Amino acid sequence: MPDNSEANIATADAHNLLLHNQHAISAAIEEMTKWLPENGVGSVATNAIAAMETLETNAQGITDAIMRLRQL
């Protein structure tokens, strides 16, 4: 069986970048959810909070995948 450790490292590194993007997007949405209710658009804030929950769930899945790849 060929050694795929370099491919696994590259894949894990790419996943790390995706995870950083997830966190940045989540932070941006969080800032908007603070601003929206103050400006009369609370219903949009509710939708933004739901999006943040999805990002958090997916971030955990990405983290798990990174850890598995780094162990191979």
N, CA, C and O atoms as CSV, one atom per row, in Angstrom:
chain,resi,resn,atom,element,x,y,z
A,1,MET,N,N,0.846,-1.173,0.000
A,1,MET,CA,C,0.000,0.000,0.000
A,1,MET,C,C,0.893,1.239,0.000
A,1,MET,O,O,1.818,1.318,0.809
A,2,PRO,N,N,0.645,2.205,-0.881
A,2,PRO,CA,C,1.490,3.387,-0.945
A,2,PRO,C,C,1.313,4.269,0.287
A,2,PRO,O,O,0.255,4.299,0.916
A,3,ASP,N,N,2.394,4.987,0.608
A,3,ASP,CA,C,2.366,5.902,1.747
A,3,ASP,C,C,1.694,7.206,1.327
A,3,ASP,O,O,2.206,7.922,0.467
A,4,ASN,N,N,0.568,7.506,1.921
A,4,ASN,CA,C,-0.191,8.709,1.588
A,4,ASN,C,C,-0.015,9.801,2.630
A,4,ASN,O,O,-0.843,10.709,2.709
A,5,SER,N,N,1.058,9.734,3.444
A,5,SER,CA,C,1.193,10.683,4.538
A,5,SER,C,C,1.301,12.118,4.032
A,5,SER,O,O,0.745,13.027,4.649
A,6,GLU,N,N,2.006,12.340,2.920
A,6,GLU,CA,C,2.108,13.705,2.381
A,6,GLU,C,C,0.745,14.205,1.907
A,6,GLU,O,O,0.399,15.369,2.111
A,7,ALA,N,N,-0.024,13.326,1.276
A,7,ALA,CA,C,-1.368,13.707,0.835
A,7,ALA,C,C,-2.264,13.979,2.040
A,7,ALA,O,O,-3.069,14.910,2.020
A,8,ASN,N,N,-2.125,13.169,3.085
A,8,ASN,CA,C,-2.922,13.381,4.294
A,8,ASN,C,C,-2.574,14.707,4.955
A,8,ASN,O,O,-3.460,15.420,5.425
A,9,ILE,N,N,-1.289,15.038,4.992
A,9,ILE,CA,C,-0.861,16.307,5.579
A,9,ILE,C,C,-1.408,17.472,4.774
A,9,ILE,O,O,-1.908,18.440,5.348
A,10,ALA,N,N,-1.321,17.395,3.461
A,10,ALA,CA,C,-1.837,18.466,2.599
A,10,ALA,C,C,-3.342,18.611,2.763
A,10,ALA,O,O,-3.861,19.727,2.810
A,11,THR,N,N,-4.040,17.494,2.851
A,11,THR,CA,C,-5.482,17.537,3.040
A,11,THR,C,C,-5.833,18.126,4.399
A,11,THR,O,O,-6.747,18.943,4.506
A,12,ALA,N,N,-5.114,17.718,5.431
A,12,ALA,CA,C,-5.358,18.262,6.767
A,12,ALA,C,C,-5.079,19.759,6.797
A,12,ALA,O,O,-5.820,20.517,7.423
A,13,ASP,N,N,-4.007,20.192,6.121
A,13,ASP,CA,C,-3.697,21.625,6.059
A,13,ASP,C,C,-4.816,22.401,5.363
A,13,ASP,O,O,-5.185,23.492,5.799
A,14,ALA,N,N,-5.353,21.836,4.282
A,14,ALA,CA,C,-6.463,22.490,3.578
A,14,ALA,C,C,-7.701,22.556,4.477
A,14,ALA,O,O,-8.413,23.560,4.487
A,15,HIS,N,N,-7.948,21.501,5.215
A,15,HIS,CA,C,-9.071,21.501,6.156
A,15,HIS,C,C,-8.860,22.556,7.246
A,15,HIS,O,O,-9.814,23.204,7.676
A,16,ASN,N,N,-7.622,22.725,7.687
A,16,ASN,CA,C,-7.340,23.760,8.679
A,16,ASN,C,C,-7.712,25.140,8.153
A,16,ASN,O,O,-8.291,25.950,8.877
A,17,LEU,N,N,-7.385,25.402,6.910
A,17,LEU,CA,C,-7.739,26.690,6.306
A,17,LEU,C,C,-9.259,26.856,6.230
A,17,LEU,O,O,-9.787,27.933,6.504
A,18,LEU,N,N,-9.949,25.787,5.859
A,18,LEU,CA,C,-11.415,25.838,5.834
A,18,LEU,C,C,-11.976,26.108,7.228
A,18,LEU,O,O,-12.938,26.860,7.381
A,19,LEU,N,N,-11.377,25.497,8.229
A,19,LEU,CA,C,-11.832,25.711,9.594
A,19,LEU,C,C,-11.631,27.166,10.017
A,19,LEU,O,O,-12.497,27.755,10.663
A,20,HIS,N,N,-10.490,27.740,9.651
A,20,HIS,CA,C,-10.244,29.158,9.951
A,20,HIS,C,C,-11.294,30.037,9.265
A,20,HIS,O,O,-11.774,31.011,9.844
A,21,ASN,N,N,-11.642,29.684,8.033
A,21,ASN,CA,C,-12.695,30.425,7.323
A,21,ASN,C,C,-14.033,30.296,8.053
A,21,ASN,O,O,-14.772,31.273,8.180
A,22,GLN,N,N,-14.340,29.090,8.531
A,22,GLN,CA,C,-15.581,28.876,9.278
A,22,GLN,C,C,-15.642,29.820,10.484
A,22,GLN,O,O,-16.666,30.450,10.749
A,23,HIS,N,N,-14.524,29.901,11.204
A,23,HIS,CA,C,-14.492,30.756,12.395
A,23,HIS,C,C,-14.630,32.234,12.021
A,23,HIS,O,O,-15.309,32.990,12.717
A,24,ALA,N,N,-13.999,32.640,10.943
A,24,ALA,CA,C,-14.090,34.041,10.507
A,24,ALA,C,C,-15.514,34.388,10.085
A,24,ALA,O,O,-16.027,35.450,10.437
A,25,ILE,N,N,-16.144,33.502,9.340
A,25,ILE,CA,C,-17.532,33.734,8.913
A,25,ILE,C,C,-18.445,33.790,10.133
A,25,ILE,O,O,-19.325,34.647,10.215
A,26,SER,N,N,-18.240,32.892,11.066
A,26,SER,CA,C,-19.050,32.877,12.271
A,26,SER,C,C,-18.883,34.174,13.065
A,26,SER,O,O,-19.862,34.721,13.573
A,27,ALA,N,N,-17.661,34.660,13.172
A,27,ALA,CA,C,-17.420,35.919,13.888
A,27,ALA,C,C,-18.117,37.085,13.201
A,27,ALA,O,O,-18.679,37.954,13.866
A,28,ALA,N,N,-18.083,37.106,11.884
A,28,ALA,CA,C,-18.746,38.179,11.140
A,28,ALA,C,C,-20.259,38.127,11.349
A,28,ALA,O,O,-20.895,39.160,11.555
A,29,ILE,N,N,-20.830,36.928,11.297
A,29,ILE,CA,C,-22.271,36.788,11.508
A,29,ILE,C,C,-22.629,37.186,12.938
A,29,ILE,O,O,-23.661,37.815,13.169
A,30,GLU,N,N,-21.789,36.824,13.883
A,30,GLU,CA,C,-22.052,37.190,15.275
A,30,GLU,C,C,-22.102,38.712,15.443
A,30,GLU,O,O,-22.964,39.233,16.151
A,31,GLU,N,N,-21.188,39.408,14.800
A,31,GLU,CA,C,-21.199,40.870,14.857
A,31,GLU,C,C,-22.495,41.432,14.273
A,31,GLU,O,O,-23.074,42.374,14.814
A,32,MET,N,N,-22.936,40.850,13.177
A,32,MET,CA,C,-24.188,41.310,12.564
A,32,MET,C,C,-25.385,41.040,13.467
A,32,MET,O,O,-26.304,41.856,13.539
A,33,THR,N,N,-25.381,39.895,14.161
A,33,THR,CA,C,-26.519,39.584,15.025
A,33,THR,C,C,-26.610,40.549,16.196
A,33,THR,O,O,-27.692,40.751,16.747
A,34,LYS,N,N,-25.504,41.141,16.579
A,34,LYS,CA,C,-25.530,42.157,17.628
A,34,LYS,C,C,-26.097,43.475,17.091
A,34,LYS,O,O,-26.811,44.183,17.801
A,35,TRP,N,N,-25.781,43.794,15.857
A,35,TRP,CA,C,-26.188,45.064,15.256
A,35,TRP,C,C,-27.642,45.052,14.792
A,35,TRP,O,O,-28.342,46.056,14.922
A,36,LEU,N,N,-28.095,43.935,14.257
A,36,LEU,CA,C,-29.419,43.862,13.649
A,36,LEU,C,C,-30.571,44.211,14.592
A,36,LEU,O,O,-31.402,45.043,14.229
A,37,PRO,N,N,-30.661,43.616,15.783
A,37,PRO,CA,C,-31.789,43.946,16.651
A,37,PRO,C,C,-31.793,45.422,17.078
A,37,PRO,O,O,-32.851,46.016,17.288
A,38,GLU,N,N,-30.621,45.985,17.197
A,38,GLU,CA,C,-30.520,47.401,17.570
A,38,GLU,C,C,-31.059,48.314,16.474
A,38,GLU,O,O,-31.360,49.480,16.726
A,39,ASN,N,N,-31.179,47.789,15.269
A,39,ASN,CA,C,-31.619,48.577,14.126
A,39,ASN,C,C,-32.947,48.088,13.549
A,39,ASN,O,O,-33.259,48.323,12.381
A,40,GLY,N,N,-33.724,47.399,14.397
A,40,GLY,CA,C,-35.077,47.052,14.019
A,40,GLY,C,C,-35.261,45.869,13.094
A,40,GLY,O,O,-36.319,45.735,12.481
A,41,VAL,N,N,-34.287,45.027,12.976
A,41,VAL,CA,C,-34.437,43.855,12.103
A,41,VAL,C,C,-34.093,42.573,12.881
A,41,VAL,O,O,-33.220,41.795,12.496
A,42,GLY,N,N,-34.809,42.398,13.975
A,42,GLY,CA,C,-34.579,41.245,14.837
A,42,GLY,C,C,-34.828,39.913,14.168
A,42,GLY,O,O,-34.168,38.926,14.493
A,43,SER,N,N,-35.783,39.862,13.223
A,43,SER,CA,C,-36.064,38.586,12.550
A,43,SER,C,C,-34.871,38.121,11.725
A,43,SER,O,O,-34.620,36.922,11.606
A,44,VAL,N,N,-34.144,39.064,11.163
A,44,VAL,CA,C,-32.936,38.709,10.406
A,44,VAL,C,C,-31.876,38.177,11.365
A,44,VAL,O,O,-31.144,37.246,11.031
A,45,ALA,N,N,-31.796,38.757,12.539
A,45,ALA,CA,C,-30.843,38.293,13.548
A,45,ALA,C,C,-31.115,36.843,13.924
A,45,ALA,O,O,-30.183,36.063,14.120
A,46,THR,N,N,-32.383,36.484,14.024
A,46,THR,CA,C,-32.750,35.100,14.345
A,46,THR,C,C,-32.230,34.145,13.269
A,46,THR,O,O,-31.700,33.079,13.582
A,47,ASN,N,N,-32.382,34.523,12.029
A,47,ASN,CA,C,-31.872,33.690,10.928
A,47,ASN,C,C,-30.351,33.610,10.969
A,47,ASN,O,O,-29.776,32.557,10.691
A,48,ALA,N,N,-29.703,34.707,11.310
A,48,ALA,CA,C,-28.237,34.718,11.387
A,48,ALA,C,C,-27.747,33.796,12.494
A,48,ALA,O,O,-26.731,33.118,12.341
A,49,ILE,N,N,-28.466,33.770,13.601
A,49,ILE,CA,C,-28.093,32.879,14.704
A,49,ILE,C,C,-28.207,31.423,14.270
A,49,ILE,O,O,-27.366,30.601,14.634
A,50,ALA,N,N,-29.230,31.100,13.501
A,50,ALA,CA,C,-29.380,29.734,12.982
A,50,ALA,C,C,-28.207,29.383,12.066
A,50,ALA,O,O,-27.711,28.256,12.094
A,51,ALA,N,N,-27.767,30.343,11.262
A,51,ALA,CA,C,-26.614,30.105,10.384
A,51,ALA,C,C,-25.360,29.855,11.207
A,51,ALA,O,O,-24.542,29.003,10.859
A,52,MET,N,N,-25.207,30.598,12.299
A,52,MET,CA,C,-24.043,30.394,13.163
A,52,MET,C,C,-24.041,28.998,13.780
A,52,MET,O,O,-22.986,28.381,13.927
A,53,GLU,N,N,-25.214,28.507,14.139
A,53,GLU,CA,C,-25.303,27.152,14.698
A,53,GLU,C,C,-24.858,26.117,13.678
A,53,GLU,O,O,-24.182,25.150,14.029
A,54,THR,N,N,-25.230,26.310,12.421
A,54,THR,CA,C,-24.792,25.398,11.363
A,54,THR,C,C,-23.285,25.460,11.182
A,54,THR,O,O,-22.630,24.429,11.039
A,55,LEU,N,N,-22.736,26.668,11.188
A,55,LEU,CA,C,-21.283,26.822,11.071
A,55,LEU,C,C,-20.563,26.103,12.206
A,55,LEU,O,O,-19.547,25.444,11.983
A,56,GLU,N,N,-21.081,26.228,13.409
A,56,GLU,CA,C,-20.453,25.584,14.562
A,56,GLU,C,C,-20.489,24.063,14.429
A,56,GLU,O,O,-19.498,23.388,14.708
A,57,THR,N,N,-21.624,23.530,14.005
A,57,THR,CA,C,-21.735,22.085,13.797
A,57,THR,C,C,-20.735,21.615,12.749
A,57,THR,O,O,-20.039,20.619,12.949
A,58,ASN,N,N,-20.667,22.327,11.641
A,58,ASN,CA,C,-19.743,21.951,10.570
A,58,ASN,C,C,-18.293,22.127,10.998
A,58,ASN,O,O,-17.436,21.337,10.601
A,59,ALA,N,N,-18.004,23.143,11.798
A,59,ALA,CA,C,-16.641,23.348,12.279
A,59,ALA,C,C,-16.182,22.148,13.105
A,59,ALA,O,O,-15.027,21.731,13.020
A,60,GLN,N,N,-17.090,21.603,13.897
A,60,GLN,CA,C,-16.723,20.429,14.688
A,60,GLN,C,C,-16.427,19.237,13.779
A,60,GLN,O,O,-15.483,18.489,14.033
A,61,GLY,N,N,-17.212,19.054,12.736
A,61,GLY,CA,C,-16.945,17.973,11.786
A,61,GLY,C,C,-15.615,18.143,11.071
A,61,GLY,O,O,-14.896,17.168,10.853
A,62,ILE,N,N,-15.287,19.361,10.710
A,62,ILE,CA,C,-14.002,19.633,10.056
A,62,ILE,C,C,-12.866,19.347,11.027
A,62,ILE,O,O,-11.860,18.748,10.647
A,63,THR,N,N,-13.021,19.768,12.272
A,63,THR,CA,C,-11.989,19.513,13.282
A,63,THR,C,C,-11.764,18.012,13.448
A,63,THR,O,O,-10.622,17.557,13.509
A,64,ASP,N,N,-12.833,17.254,13.522
A,64,ASP,CA,C,-12.716,15.800,13.655
A,64,ASP,C,C,-11.980,15.193,12.466
A,64,ASP,O,O,-11.139,14.311,12.635
A,65,ALA,N,N,-12.302,15.672,11.257
A,65,ALA,CA,C,-11.632,15.160,10.054
A,65,ALA,C,C,-10.151,15.487,10.068
A,65,ALA,O,O,-9.329,14.654,9.686
A,66,ILE,N,N,-9.803,16.686,10.502
A,66,ILE,CA,C,-8.393,17.077,10.580
A,66,ILE,C,C,-7.653,16.152,11.535
A,66,ILE,O,O,-6.559,15.676,11.228
A,67,MET,N,N,-8.248,15.902,12.682
A,67,MET,CA,C,-7.590,15.039,13.664
A,67,MET,C,C,-7.390,13.627,13.122
A,67,MET,O,O,-6.342,13.021,13.342
A,68,ARG,N,N,-8.388,13.101,12.417
A,68,ARG,CA,C,-8.238,11.761,11.829
A,68,ARG,C,C,-7.134,11.740,10.786
A,68,ARG,O,O,-6.331,10.808,10.753
A,69,LEU,N,N,-7.083,12.769,9.925
A,69,LEU,CA,C,-6.056,12.814,8.896
A,69,LEU,C,C,-4.656,12.918,9.499
A,69,LEU,O,O,-3.720,12.294,8.999
A,70,ARG,N,N,-4.511,13.677,10.535
A,70,ARG,CA,C,-3.193,13.852,11.160
A,70,ARG,C,C,-2.720,12.592,11.870
A,70,ARG,O,O,-1.527,12.435,12.132
A,71,GLN,N,N,-3.646,11.696,12.181
A,71,GLN,CA,C,-3.265,10.436,12.849
A,71,GLN,C,C,-2.872,9.352,11.868
A,71,GLN,O,O,-2.283,8.346,12.263
A,72,LEU,N,N,-3.190,9.538,10.590
A,72,LEU,CA,C,-2.878,8.501,9.585
A,72,LEU,C,C,-1.419,8.508,9.228
A,72,LEU,O,O,-0.982,7.706,8.402
